[in-house]
Amino acid sequence: MRGISRPGALSERPFRLLWLGQTTSAIGDALVPLALTFAVLDVGGAKGLGLSLAALMGTRAVLVLVGGVWADRLPRRLVMLGCDALRAAIEFTTVVVIVTGNASTWFFVCTSALFGAAAAFFSPASTGLIPQVVSAARLQQANALVSLSRSTISVFGPAVSGLIVATAGAEWVFGINGASFVVSAFFLARLSVPQRERDPGKAFFADLAEGWREVRSRPWVAAALVNFSIVNIGIASYFVLGPLIVEEELSGASTWAIAMTGGSIGGILGAMIALRFKPTYPLRWSFGLIAFTAIQLLGLIPPLPAVGLAVLALFTVASIQISGTFWNTTLQERIPEHVLSRVVAYDWLVSLVFMPLGYVAAAPLADAIGTDTTLIGLAAFNASACIGILLVPSVRNMRRPDTYATPDERTQPIGSDALKEANPA
């Protein structure tokens, strides 16, 4: 395991511009969920809110693979600029509609769907762009800095949003978010990205199939997607069953707020650790740390006091943050640049499908077999998924490129005979 290095990614101007844009848009993103919730509730009640959230998540899930294909076909910076322009237009239109008193449930459903579509294109493009604008040695630092800014902003976002909504109105929050996308686009427009070679135009489904072949040809990627599908159900279930349990057995909302605060702090601490901690075998740490999600589920049987839940949330979210940084960095280092966004899109699809499944299935499952049994079963599945993936040799033996003895080893695809010799099981 290698030691500590300084987070110098911000000293590189291309990444600094990207980070400034991402951080600015994160400010608006942190404010909007609360404002959107109350704006929709005012015109459509709980049913309208459910439809809007379903439109947001559903559109993103349906289109994320399309976004991955186009992020590999087109300059990724151009894709991100288009998404920022669309999202700014949506938010400024929302301001006008609210101010003029023309807001309706279907307006928010439509804008949520458009917002989800933009996110479906933006996420694969942004993950693919990072290795194009920062040196390889600072790639993990770059990913950690993006996570750190978002985690820090998310701690204060809901409180600030609530204050703005209460004193000035929800339209101000949407206006701020629209402005944040304009600023993000300004920084992206100033960003100079080296031209990359792109394959001659192929049919859309041929491009999509090529991305899937890249996933299947790498056991460490395929195994990770299976792991994520299981773990995400457990994570989602915690956020459904947790509030119900603390409402019945503890002091309800105040306890849950303390627990969530612990998670917010954990997100910041995890990103700070990921800035500097560079293990030789990143995926061992990545999937080993995810096992904390199982411990967090068991912390509800019976529920720990508020401080205990907060501590568990802190360690769990910190672990997820560190794990995500190691995972994204490994993808960016190992997947060929011309197909990276498509592989990232398949990764995103797992979260967009299985997280909602966990949200929907948790309560009915608890009603059918009991809450404690459900939590124990989910914890067992999460722990088994983390143990199982570490039995896959290409996961367990994956090393950071800068730890190889020779330059040839650094560029050799994982799973080759050369790396099998360099990384004995």
C-alpha positions as a LaTeX table, in Angstrom:
\begin{tabular}{lrrr}
\hline
Residue & $x$ (\AA) & $y$ (\AA) & $z$ (\AA) \\
\hline
Met1 & 0.00 & 0.00 & 0.00 \\
Arg2 & 1.37 & 3.37 & $-1.01$ \\
Gly3 & 1.14 & 6.36 & 1.20 \\
Ile4 & 0.10 & 9.95 & 1.00 \\
Ser5 & 0.32 & 12.53 & $-1.79$ \\
Arg6 & $-0.72$ & 16.16 & $-2.06$ \\
Pro7 & $-4.05$ & 16.97 & $-3.77$ \\
Gly8 & $-2.57$ & 18.99 & $-6.61$ \\
Ala9 & $-5.23$ & 18.33 & $-9.27$ \\
Leu10 & $-6.53$ & 21.89 & $-8.91$ \\
Ser11 & $-3.14$ & 23.20 & $-10.01$ \\
Glu12 & $-3.97$ & 21.95 & $-13.52$ \\
Arg13 & $-6.05$ & 24.60 & $-15.29$ \\
Pro14 & $-8.27$ & 22.28 & $-17.40$ \\
Phe15 & $-9.40$ & 20.31 & $-14.36$ \\
Arg16 & $-9.72$ & 23.47 & $-12.29$ \\
Leu17 & $-12.19$ & 24.90 & $-14.83$ \\
Leu18 & $-14.17$ & 21.65 & $-14.84$ \\
Trp19 & $-14.20$ & 21.53 & $-11.03$ \\
Leu20 & $-15.35$ & 25.14 & $-10.75$ \\
Gly21 & $-18.24$ & 24.45 & $-13.09$ \\
Gln22 & $-19.22$ & 21.23 & $-11.33$ \\
Thr23 & $-19.03$ & 22.86 & $-7.91$ \\
Thr24 & $-21.15$ & 25.81 & $-8.98$ \\
Ser25 & $-23.89$ & 23.61 & $-10.42$ \\
Ala26 & $-23.74$ & 21.46 & $-7.26$ \\
Ile27 & $-24.78$ & 24.51 & $-5.24$ \\
Gly28 & $-28.00$ & 24.81 & $-7.21$ \\
Asp29 & $-28.56$ & 21.05 & $-7.19$ \\
Ala30 & $-28.34$ & 21.00 & $-3.40$ \\
Leu31 & $-31.02$ & 23.67 & $-3.09$ \\
Val32 & $-33.59$ & 22.35 & $-5.56$ \\
Pro33 & $-34.93$ & 19.08 & $-4.05$ \\
Leu34 & $-36.61$ & 20.81 & $-1.11$ \\
Ala35 & $-37.96$ & 23.66 & $-3.24$ \\
Leu36 & $-39.25$ & 21.24 & $-5.88$ \\
Thr37 & $-40.96$ & 19.13 & $-3.23$ \\
Phe38 & $-42.98$ & 22.02 & $-1.83$ \\
Ala39 & $-43.66$ & 23.59 & $-5.23$ \\
Val40 & $-45.15$ & 20.34 & $-6.50$ \\
Leu41 & $-47.05$ & 19.69 & $-3.27$ \\
Asp42 & $-48.69$ & 23.11 & $-3.60$ \\
Val43 & $-50.25$ & 22.25 & $-6.97$ \\
Gly44 & $-50.44$ & 18.45 & $-7.09$ \\
Gly45 & $-50.16$ & 17.05 & $-3.58$ \\
Ala46 & $-48.44$ & 13.76 & $-2.81$ \\
Lys47 & $-49.65$ & 12.18 & $-6.07$ \\
Gly48 & $-48.11$ & 14.98 & $-8.11$ \\
Leu49 & $-44.83$ & 14.68 & $-6.22$ \\
Gly50 & $-44.73$ & 10.95 & $-6.85$ \\
Leu51 & $-45.36$ & 11.42 & $-10.56$ \\
Ser52 & $-42.65$ & 14.09 & $-10.81$ \\
Leu53 & $-40.05$ & 11.95 & $-9.05$ \\
Ala54 & $-41.00$ & 8.94 & $-11.16$ \\
Ala55 & $-40.60$ & 11.03 & $-14.32$ \\
Leu56 & $-37.18$ & 12.23 & $-13.17$ \\
Met57 & $-35.83$ & 8.79 & $-12.28$ \\
Gly58 & $-37.63$ & 6.93 & $-15.05$ \\
Thr59 & $-36.43$ & 9.15 & $-17.86$ \\
Arg60 & $-32.89$ & 9.03 & $-16.56$ \\
Ala61 & $-32.95$ & 5.23 & $-16.37$ \\
Val62 & $-34.41$ & 4.85 & $-19.87$ \\
Leu63 & $-31.96$ & 7.27 & $-21.51$ \\
Val64 & $-28.70$ & 6.75 & $-19.63$ \\
Leu65 & $-27.42$ & 4.17 & $-22.13$ \\
Val66 & $-28.32$ & 6.54 & $-24.97$ \\
Gly67 & $-26.36$ & 9.23 & $-23.14$ \\
Gly68 & $-23.38$ & 6.92 & $-22.82$ \\
Val69 & $-23.33$ & 6.21 & $-26.56$ \\
Trp70 & $-23.48$ & 9.89 & $-27.52$ \\
Ala71 & $-20.89$ & 10.88 & $-24.92$ \\
Asp72 & $-18.50$ & 8.48 & $-26.66$ \\
Arg73 & $-19.51$ & 9.64 & $-30.14$ \\
Leu74 & $-19.34$ & 13.41 & $-29.58$ \\
Pro75 & $-16.88$ & 15.66 & $-27.73$ \\
Arg76 & $-17.88$ & 15.14 & $-24.09$ \\
Arg77 & $-17.50$ & 18.83 & $-23.30$ \\
Leu78 & $-20.06$ & 19.60 & $-26.03$ \\
Val79 & $-22.52$ & 17.09 & $-24.57$ \\
Met80 & $-22.15$ & 18.66 & $-21.13$ \\
Leu81 & $-22.61$ & 22.17 & $-22.52$ \\
Gly82 & $-25.84$ & 21.10 & $-24.18$ \\
Cys83 & $-27.10$ & 19.57 & $-20.94$ \\
Asp84 & $-26.26$ & 22.71 & $-18.96$ \\
Ala85 & $-28.09$ & 24.87 & $-21.53$ \\
Leu86 & $-31.18$ & 22.65 & $-21.37$ \\
Arg87 & $-31.25$ & 22.57 & $-17.57$ \\
Ala88 & $-30.79$ & 26.34 & $-17.33$ \\
Ala89 & $-33.70$ & 26.86 & $-19.73$ \\
Ile90 & $-35.88$ & 24.48 & $-17.68$ \\
Glu91 & $-35.15$ & 26.30 & $-14.42$ \\
Phe92 & $-35.70$ & 29.82 & $-15.83$ \\
Thr93 & $-38.97$ & 28.65 & $-17.42$ \\
Thr94 & $-40.01$ & 27.24 & $-14.05$ \\
Val95 & $-39.41$ & 30.64 & $-12.45$ \\
Val96 & $-41.70$ & 32.33 & $-14.99$ \\
Val97 & $-44.42$ & 29.71 & $-14.63$ \\
Ile98 & $-44.45$ & 29.93 & $-10.82$ \\
Val99 & $-44.41$ & 33.74 & $-10.77$ \\
Thr100 & $-47.27$ & 33.95 & $-13.26$ \\
Gly101 & $-49.32$ & 31.41 & $-11.31$ \\
Asn102 & $-49.47$ & 28.86 & $-14.15$ \\
Ala103 & $-47.73$ & 25.97 & $-12.40$ \\
Ser104 & $-49.45$ & 22.58 & $-12.60$ \\
Thr105 & $-48.71$ & 18.96 & $-11.83$ \\
Trp106 & $-48.12$ & 18.13 & $-15.48$ \\
Phe107 & $-45.76$ & 21.05 & $-15.91$ \\
Phe108 & $-43.54$ & 19.66 & $-13.15$ \\
Val109 & $-43.85$ & 16.12 & $-14.52$ \\
Cys110 & $-42.67$ & 17.32 & $-17.94$ \\
Thr111 & $-39.81$ & 19.44 & $-16.59$ \\
Ser112 & $-38.72$ & 16.58 & $-14.32$ \\
Ala113 & $-38.63$ & 14.26 & $-17.32$ \\
Leu114 & $-36.52$ & 16.75 & $-19.29$ \\
Phe115 & $-34.23$ & 17.22 & $-16.31$ \\
Gly116 & $-33.80$ & 13.44 & $-16.02$ \\
Ala117 & $-32.99$ & 13.24 & $-19.73$ \\
Ala118 & $-30.28$ & 15.89 & $-19.37$ \\
Ala119 & $-28.79$ & 14.07 & $-16.38$ \\
Ala120 & $-28.76$ & 10.82 & $-18.39$ \\
Phe121 & $-26.43$ & 12.43 & $-20.93$ \\
Phe122 & $-24.43$ & 14.56 & $-18.51$ \\
Ser123 & $-23.31$ & 11.87 & $-16.03$ \\
Pro124 & $-21.53$ & 9.50 & $-18.49$ \\
Ala125 & $-19.98$ & 12.48 & $-20.27$ \\
Ser126 & $-18.64$ & 14.10 & $-17.10$ \\
Thr127 & $-17.10$ & 10.88 & $-15.77$ \\
Gly128 & $-15.48$ & 10.28 & $-19.15$ \\
Leu129 & $-14.17$ & 13.85 & $-19.38$ \\
Ile130 & $-12.22$ & 13.88 & $-16.10$ \\
Pro131 & $-9.30$ & 11.71 & $-17.33$ \\
Gln132 & $-9.05$ & 13.95 & $-20.41$ \\
Val133 & $-8.40$ & 17.10 & $-18.35$ \\
Val134 & $-6.10$ & 15.92 & $-15.54$ \\
Ser135 & $-2.81$ & 14.05 & $-15.45$ \\
Ala136 & $-2.96$ & 10.33 & $-14.72$ \\
Ala137 & $-1.10$ & 10.69 & $-11.42$ \\
Arg138 & $-3.78$ & 13.08 & $-10.12$ \\
Leu139 & $-6.84$ & 11.24 & $-11.41$ \\
Gln140 & $-7.96$ & 9.88 & $-8.04$ \\
Gln141 & $-7.45$ & 13.31 & $-6.46$ \\
Ala142 & $-9.61$ & 14.84 & $-9.16$ \\
Asn143 & $-12.45$ & 12.39 & $-8.53$ \\
Ala144 & $-12.17$ & 12.95 & $-4.78$ \\
Leu145 & $-12.27$ & 16.74 & $-5.17$ \\
Val146 & $-15.48$ & 16.55 & $-7.21$ \\
Ser147 & $-17.03$ & 14.35 & $-4.51$ \\
Leu148 & $-15.73$ & 16.55 & $-1.69$ \\
Ser149 & $-17.30$ & 19.72 & $-3.07$ \\
Arg150 & $-20.64$ & 18.03 & $-3.64$ \\
Ser151 & $-20.65$ & 16.41 & $-0.18$ \\
Thr152 & $-19.77$ & 19.67 & 1.55 \\
Ile153 & $-22.43$ & 21.63 & $-0.30$ \\
Ser154 & $-25.09$ & 18.99 & 0.39 \\
Val155 & $-24.69$ & 19.47 & 4.15 \\
Phe156 & $-25.92$ & 23.05 & 3.98 \\
Gly157 & $-28.15$ & 22.89 & 0.90 \\
Pro158 & $-31.47$ & 21.81 & 2.48 \\
Ala159 & $-31.28$ & 24.34 & 5.31 \\
Val160 & $-30.42$ & 27.21 & 2.97 \\
Ser161 & $-33.12$ & 26.12 & 0.53 \\
Gly162 & $-35.71$ & 26.02 & 3.31 \\
Leu163 & $-34.76$ & 29.54 & 4.38 \\
Ile164 & $-35.05$ & 30.88 & 0.81 \\
Val165 & $-38.40$ & 29.16 & 0.21 \\
Ala166 & $-39.79$ & 30.46 & 3.50 \\
Thr167 & $-38.64$ & 34.06 & 3.02 \\
Ala168 & $-38.59$ & 34.65 & $-0.73$ \\
Gly169 & $-40.38$ & 31.77 & $-2.44$ \\
Ala170 & $-39.47$ & 28.60 & $-4.32$ \\
Glu171 & $-39.02$ & 30.50 & $-7.59$ \\
Trp172 & $-35.81$ & 32.03 & $-6.23$ \\
Val173 & $-34.29$ & 28.59 & $-5.72$ \\
Phe174 & $-35.07$ & 27.59 & $-9.29$ \\
Gly175 & $-33.58$ & 30.86 & $-10.49$ \\
Ile176 & $-30.38$ & 30.25 & $-8.53$ \\
Asn177 & $-30.13$ & 26.75 & $-9.98$ \\
Gly178 & $-30.63$ & 28.08 & $-13.50$ \\
Ala179 & $-27.87$ & 30.62 & $-12.92$ \\
Ser180 & $-25.58$ & 27.87 & $-11.60$ \\
Phe181 & $-25.92$ & 26.01 & $-14.91$ \\
Val182 & $-25.07$ & 29.18 & $-16.81$ \\
Val183 & $-21.90$ & 29.57 & $-14.73$ \\
Ser184 & $-21.07$ & 25.89 & $-15.24$ \\
Ala185 & $-21.44$ & 26.34 & $-19.00$ \\
Phe186 & $-19.18$ & 29.42 & $-18.84$ \\
Phe187 & $-16.36$ & 27.41 & $-17.30$ \\
Leu188 & $-16.91$ & 24.50 & $-19.70$ \\
Ala189 & $-16.79$ & 26.89 & $-22.66$ \\
Arg190 & $-13.35$ & 28.08 & $-21.52$ \\
Leu191 & $-12.10$ & 24.52 & $-21.15$ \\
Ser192 & $-9.70$ & 23.30 & $-23.83$ \\
Val193 & $-9.86$ & 19.54 & $-24.28$ \\
Pro194 & $-7.46$ & 17.61 & $-26.53$ \\
Gln195 & $-9.13$ & 16.17 & $-29.60$ \\
Arg196 & $-9.69$ & 12.45 & $-29.40$ \\
Glu197 & $-10.06$ & 9.96 & $-32.19$ \\
Arg198 & $-13.60$ & 8.71 & $-32.69$ \\
Asp199 & $-14.70$ & 5.61 & $-34.53$ \\
Pro200 & $-16.43$ & 6.07 & $-37.88$ \\
Gly201 & $-20.19$ & 6.36 & $-37.53$ \\
Lys202 & $-21.83$ & 3.08 & $-36.62$ \\
Ala203 & $-25.41$ & 2.12 & $-35.92$ \\
Phe204 & $-26.60$ & 3.10 & $-32.44$ \\
Phe205 & $-27.23$ & $-0.47$ & $-31.32$ \\
Ala206 & $-23.80$ & $-1.52$ & $-32.60$ \\
Asp207 & $-22.24$ & 1.14 & $-30.38$ \\
Leu208 & $-24.39$ & 0.03 & $-27.45$ \\
Ala209 & $-23.42$ & $-3.61$ & $-28.01$ \\
Glu210 & $-19.76$ & $-2.65$ & $-28.11$ \\
Gly211 & $-20.13$ & $-1.06$ & $-24.68$ \\
Trp212 & $-21.76$ & $-4.22$ & $-23.34$ \\
Arg213 & $-18.94$ & $-6.35$ & $-24.78$ \\
Glu214 & $-16.46$ & $-4.18$ & $-22.91$ \\
Val215 & $-18.37$ & $-4.90$ & $-19.70$ \\
Arg216 & $-18.63$ & $-8.65$ & $-20.31$ \\
Ser217 & $-15.00$ & $-9.00$ & $-21.36$ \\
Arg218 & $-13.81$ & $-7.72$ & $-17.99$ \\
Pro219 & $-14.86$ & $-9.99$ & $-15.10$ \\
Trp220 & $-14.05$ & $-7.27$ & $-12.59$ \\
Val221 & $-16.59$ & $-4.90$ & $-14.21$ \\
Ala222 & $-19.31$ & $-7.52$ & $-14.64$ \\
Ala223 & $-18.87$ & $-8.72$ & $-11.06$ \\
Ala224 & $-19.03$ & $-5.15$ & $-9.78$ \\
Leu225 & $-22.36$ & $-4.51$ & $-11.53$ \\
Val226 & $-23.81$ & $-7.61$ & $-9.87$ \\
Asn227 & $-22.48$ & $-6.38$ & $-6.52$ \\
Phe228 & $-23.96$ & $-2.92$ & $-7.01$ \\
Ser229 & $-27.37$ & $-4.33$ & $-7.94$ \\
Ile230 & $-27.55$ & $-6.23$ & $-4.63$ \\
Val231 & $-26.03$ & $-3.55$ & $-2.41$ \\
Asn232 & $-28.19$ & $-0.76$ & $-3.85$ \\
Ile233 & $-31.37$ & $-2.62$ & $-2.87$ \\
Gly234 & $-30.11$ & $-2.79$ & 0.71 \\
Ile235 & $-29.10$ & 0.87 & 0.77 \\
Ala236 & $-32.48$ & 1.98 & $-0.59$ \\
Ser237 & $-34.34$ & $-0.24$ & 1.88 \\
Tyr238 & $-32.52$ & 1.39 & 4.78 \\
Phe239 & $-33.93$ & 4.79 & 3.82 \\
Val240 & $-37.46$ & 3.36 & 3.73 \\
Leu241 & $-37.43$ & 1.16 & 6.85 \\
Gly242 & $-35.13$ & 3.38 & 8.93 \\
Pro243 & $-37.57$ & 6.29 & 9.34 \\
Leu244 & $-40.42$ & 3.91 & 10.10 \\
Ile245 & $-38.45$ & 2.17 & 12.84 \\
Val246 & $-37.19$ & 5.32 & 14.53 \\
Glu247 & $-40.72$ & 6.75 & 14.38 \\
Glu248 & $-42.12$ & 3.69 & 16.19 \\
Glu249 & $-39.30$ & 2.95 & 18.63 \\
Leu250 & $-37.33$ & 6.19 & 19.13 \\
Ser251 & $-38.13$ & 9.90 & 18.95 \\
Gly252 & $-38.94$ & 9.99 & 15.26 \\
Ala253 & $-37.87$ & 12.89 & 13.08 \\
Ser254 & $-35.28$ & 14.31 & 15.47 \\
Thr255 & $-33.47$ & 10.97 & 15.72 \\
Trp256 & $-33.53$ & 10.50 & 11.97 \\
Ala257 & $-32.21$ & 14.04 & 11.43 \\
Ile258 & $-29.26$ & 13.30 & 13.73 \\
Ala259 & $-28.53$ & 10.08 & 11.85 \\
Met260 & $-28.65$ & 11.87 & 8.49 \\
Thr261 & $-26.33$ & 14.57 & 9.81 \\
Gly262 & $-23.82$ & 11.85 & 10.66 \\
Gly263 & $-24.08$ & 10.61 & 7.09 \\
Ser264 & $-23.48$ & 14.10 & 5.69 \\
Ile265 & $-20.34$ & 14.47 & 7.80 \\
Gly266 & $-19.25$ & 11.02 & 6.67 \\
Gly267 & $-19.51$ & 12.07 & 3.04 \\
Ile268 & $-17.09$ & 14.92 & 3.63 \\
Leu269 & $-14.65$ & 12.80 & 5.66 \\
Gly270 & $-14.75$ & 10.01 & 3.06 \\
Ala271 & $-13.92$ & 12.40 & 0.23 \\
Met272 & $-11.07$ & 13.92 & 2.27 \\
Ile273 & $-9.61$ & 10.46 & 2.91 \\
Ala274 & $-9.93$ & 9.57 & $-0.77$ \\
Leu275 & $-7.94$ & 12.70 & $-1.65$ \\
Arg276 & $-4.83$ & 11.25 & $-0.06$ \\
Phe277 & $-5.19$ & 7.53 & 0.54 \\
Lys278 & $-3.98$ & 5.58 & $-2.51$ \\
Pro279 & $-3.88$ & 1.84 & $-1.78$ \\
Thr280 & $-2.01$ & $-0.52$ & $-4.03$ \\
Tyr281 & $-5.12$ & $-2.69$ & $-4.43$ \\
Pro282 & $-7.98$ & $-0.17$ & $-4.71$ \\
Leu283 & $-10.81$ & $-2.62$ & $-5.41$ \\
Arg284 & $-10.06$ & $-4.66$ & $-2.31$ \\
Trp285 & $-10.69$ & $-1.52$ & $-0.31$ \\
Ser286 & $-13.58$ & $-0.39$ & $-2.49$ \\
Phe287 & $-15.68$ & $-3.51$ & $-2.01$ \\
Gly288 & $-14.44$ & $-4.29$ & 1.48 \\
Leu289 & $-15.61$ & $-0.89$ & 2.71 \\
Ile290 & $-19.05$ & $-1.34$ & 1.14 \\
Ala291 & $-19.69$ & $-4.06$ & 3.73 \\
Phe292 & $-20.48$ & $-1.23$ & 6.16 \\
Thr293 & $-23.89$ & $-1.05$ & 4.44 \\
Ala294 & $-24.70$ & $-4.43$ & 6.02 \\
Ile295 & $-23.66$ & $-3.23$ & 9.48 \\
Gln296 & $-25.83$ & $-0.13$ & 9.10 \\
Leu297 & $-28.89$ & $-2.29$ & 8.39 \\
Leu298 & $-28.22$ & $-4.37$ & 11.50 \\
Gly299 & $-28.01$ & $-1.17$ & 13.53 \\
Leu300 & $-31.80$ & $-1.00$ & 13.27 \\
Ile301 & $-32.30$ & $-4.33$ & 15.12 \\
Pro302 & $-33.20$ & $-3.06$ & 17.67 \\
Pro303 & $-32.46$ & 0.53 & 16.69 \\
Leu304 & $-29.40$ & 2.07 & 18.24 \\
Pro305 & $-29.88$ & 5.43 & 19.96 \\
Ala306 & $-29.57$ & 8.56 & 17.82 \\
Val307 & $-25.82$ & 8.93 & 18.38 \\
Gly308 & $-25.21$ & 5.28 & 17.47 \\
Leu309 & $-27.20$ & 5.60 & 14.25 \\
Ala310 & $-25.28$ & 8.79 & 13.41 \\
Val311 & $-21.92$ & 7.08 & 13.95 \\
Leu312 & $-22.96$ & 4.15 & 11.76 \\
Ala313 & $-24.19$ & 6.54 & 9.09 \\
Leu314 & $-20.91$ & 8.45 & 9.25 \\
Phe315 & $-18.82$ & 5.32 & 8.69 \\
Thr316 & $-21.19$ & 3.96 & 6.04 \\
Val317 & $-21.38$ & 7.12 & 3.91 \\
Ala318 & $-17.64$ & 7.70 & 4.30 \\
Ser319 & $-17.06$ & 4.14 & 3.08 \\
Ile320 & $-19.38$ & 4.63 & 0.11 \\
Gln321 & $-17.60$ & 7.86 & $-0.78$ \\
Ile322 & $-14.15$ & 6.28 & $-0.65$ \\
Ser323 & $-15.35$ & 3.21 & $-2.51$ \\
Gly324 & $-16.93$ & 5.29 & $-5.26$ \\
Thr325 & $-13.77$ & 7.32 & $-5.77$ \\
Phe326 & $-11.62$ & 4.19 & $-6.06$ \\
Trp327 & $-14.13$ & 2.58 & $-8.43$ \\
Asn328 & $-14.49$ & 5.56 & $-10.77$ \\
Thr329 & $-10.72$ & 6.03 & $-10.88$ \\
Thr330 & $-10.19$ & 2.36 & $-11.74$ \\
Leu331 & $-12.74$ & 2.57 & $-14.56$ \\
Gln332 & $-11.08$ & 5.70 & $-15.93$ \\
Glu333 & $-7.64$ & 4.07 & $-15.77$ \\
Arg334 & $-8.61$ & 0.69 & $-17.23$ \\
Ile335 & $-11.43$ & 1.20 & $-19.73$ \\
Pro336 & $-10.37$ & 2.39 & $-23.22$ \\
Glu337 & $-11.12$ & 6.09 & $-23.56$ \\
His338 & $-13.29$ & 5.71 & $-26.67$ \\
Val339 & $-15.79$ & 3.44 & $-24.87$ \\
Leu340 & $-15.53$ & 4.73 & $-21.29$ \\
Ser341 & $-18.82$ & 6.65 & $-21.20$ \\
Arg342 & $-20.77$ & 3.62 & $-22.39$ \\
Val343 & $-19.33$ & 1.45 & $-19.62$ \\
Val344 & $-20.07$ & 4.22 & $-17.11$ \\
Ala345 & $-23.65$ & 4.32 & $-18.43$ \\
Tyr346 & $-24.14$ & 0.62 & $-17.70$ \\
Asp347 & $-22.78$ & 1.29 & $-14.22$ \\
Trp348 & $-25.30$ & 4.12 & $-13.74$ \\
Leu349 & $-28.14$ & 1.97 & $-15.06$ \\
Val350 & $-27.65$ & $-0.50$ & $-12.21$ \\
Ser351 & $-28.16$ & 2.26 & $-9.63$ \\
Leu352 & $-31.09$ & 3.82 & $-11.48$ \\
Val353 & $-32.94$ & 0.50 & $-11.68$ \\
Phe354 & $-32.12$ & $-1.24$ & $-8.40$ \\
Met355 & $-32.33$ & 1.74 & $-6.04$ \\
Pro356 & $-36.00$ & 2.38 & $-6.95$ \\
Leu357 & $-36.62$ & $-1.37$ & $-6.66$ \\
Gly358 & $-35.34$ & $-1.22$ & $-3.08$ \\
Tyr359 & $-37.54$ & 1.78 & $-2.32$ \\
Val360 & $-40.65$ & 0.03 & $-3.65$ \\
Ala361 & $-40.05$ & $-3.47$ & $-2.28$ \\
Ala362 & $-38.81$ & $-2.71$ & 1.25 \\
Ala363 & $-42.13$ & $-2.00$ & 2.98 \\
Pro364 & $-44.15$ & $-4.84$ & 1.36 \\
Leu365 & $-41.35$ & $-7.28$ & 2.13 \\
Ala366 & $-41.23$ & $-6.13$ & 5.76 \\
Asp367 & $-45.00$ & $-6.55$ & 6.01 \\
Ala368 & $-44.80$ & $-10.07$ & 4.58 \\
Ile369 & $-41.89$ & $-11.55$ & 6.57 \\
Gly370 & $-41.29$ & $-9.03$ & 9.35 \\
Thr371 & $-39.07$ & $-5.98$ & 9.59 \\
Asp372 & $-36.25$ & $-7.64$ & 11.52 \\
Thr373 & $-36.15$ & $-10.62$ & 9.16 \\
Thr374 & $-36.06$ & $-8.27$ & 6.18 \\
Leu375 & $-33.17$ & $-6.27$ & 7.64 \\
Ile376 & $-31.19$ & $-9.40$ & 8.52 \\
Gly377 & $-31.77$ & $-10.84$ & 5.06 \\
Leu378 & $-30.71$ & $-7.63$ & 3.31 \\
Ala379 & $-27.62$ & $-7.34$ & 5.52 \\
Ala380 & $-26.69$ & $-10.93$ & 4.71 \\
Phe381 & $-27.10$ & $-10.30$ & 0.98 \\
Asn382 & $-24.96$ & $-7.14$ & 1.14 \\
Ala383 & $-22.21$ & $-8.85$ & 3.13 \\
Ser384 & $-22.28$ & $-11.88$ & 0.84 \\
Ala385 & $-22.05$ & $-9.67$ & $-2.24$ \\
Cys386 & $-18.96$ & $-7.94$ & $-0.84$ \\
Ile387 & $-17.28$ & $-11.19$ & 0.16 \\
Gly388 & $-18.20$ & $-12.84$ & $-3.12$ \\
Ile389 & $-16.75$ & $-10.14$ & $-5.35$ \\
Leu390 & $-13.45$ & $-10.23$ & $-3.48$ \\
Leu391 & $-13.16$ & $-13.88$ & $-4.53$ \\
Val392 & $-12.96$ & $-12.78$ & $-8.18$ \\
Pro393 & $-9.21$ & $-12.76$ & $-9.00$ \\
Ser394 & $-9.31$ & $-9.73$ & $-11.30$ \\
Val395 & $-11.03$ & $-7.74$ & $-8.55$ \\
Arg396 & $-8.80$ & $-8.92$ & $-5.74$ \\
Asn397 & $-5.57$ & $-8.53$ & $-7.71$ \\
Met398 & $-6.31$ & $-5.22$ & $-9.45$ \\
Arg399 & $-3.44$ & $-2.84$ & $-8.75$ \\
Arg400 & $-2.97$ & 0.84 & $-9.32$ \\
Pro401 & $-1.00$ & 1.34 & $-12.54$ \\
Asp402 & 1.73 & 3.36 & $-10.84$ \\
Thr403 & 2.62 & 0.39 & $-8.61$ \\
Tyr404 & 3.77 & $-1.84$ & $-11.45$ \\
Ala405 & 7.45 & $-2.51$ & $-11.84$ \\
Thr406 & 7.68 & $-1.74$ & $-15.56$ \\
Pro407 & 5.88 & 0.54 & $-18.03$ \\
Asp408 & 4.69 & $-2.53$ & $-19.96$ \\
Glu409 & 2.86 & $-3.81$ & $-16.92$ \\
Arg410 & 1.10 & $-0.47$ & $-16.49$ \\
Thr411 & $-0.48$ & $-0.63$ & $-19.94$ \\
Gln412 & $-1.22$ & $-4.38$ & $-20.03$ \\
Pro413 & $-4.95$ & $-5.19$ & $-19.85$ \\
Ile414 & $-5.95$ & $-6.75$ & $-16.55$ \\
Gly415 & $-6.39$ & $-10.50$ & $-16.77$ \\
Ser416 & $-3.53$ & $-10.97$ & $-19.27$ \\
Asp417 & $-0.82$ & $-13.56$ & $-18.67$ \\
Ala418 & 1.65 & $-10.81$ & $-17.82$ \\
Leu419 & $-0.55$ & $-9.41$ & $-15.08$ \\
Lys420 & $-1.42$ & $-12.85$ & $-13.79$ \\
Glu421 & 2.28 & $-13.36$ & $-13.22$ \\
Ala422 & 2.69 & $-9.89$ & $-11.71$ \\
Asn423 & $-0.40$ & $-10.36$ & $-9.47$ \\
Pro424 & $-0.49$ & $-13.99$ & $-8.32$ \\
Ala425 & $-3.79$ & $-14.98$ & $-6.72$ \\
\hline
\end{tabular}
